[in-house]
Amino acid sequence: MSIRRKPTEAQKKRIREAIAEELKPEVMAATRAQVAAMRAAKKQTLARQALDLLLAEKERQSVSLAQLKQRCGIARGNLSKLWNDPDPNATLATIERIAEAMGVKVCLTLTRRC
């Protein structure tokens, strides 16, 4: 069992100052900007790429979420989450189900890396 030491008054003061600094609006804005830049730089997952293509097809066909729900049987809330989540956890089966409901086909190609 490890014994945890209590911080000294000087350490408590430094902690309070660090928290106060992090809560400043300009620091919070800079942090948000960094997070957004990191997310933008992050390579999109295959699921996100497929869902982006399906969303474009949905808009091209002018299909509403309610109509898509009727066609594929996936709840509107779940469809909305798939469209809006930057890193969706969608299975291939779900992607195929949505594609089939819109009359398109999902095709995968595997190639060896050079």
Secondary structure, 3 states (H helix, E strand, C coil): CCCCCCCCHHHHHHHHHHHHHHCCHHHHHHHHHHHHHHHHHCCCCHHHHHHHHHHHHHHHCCCCHHHHHHHHCCCHHHHHHHHHCCCCCCCHHHHHHHHHHCCCCCCCCCCCCC
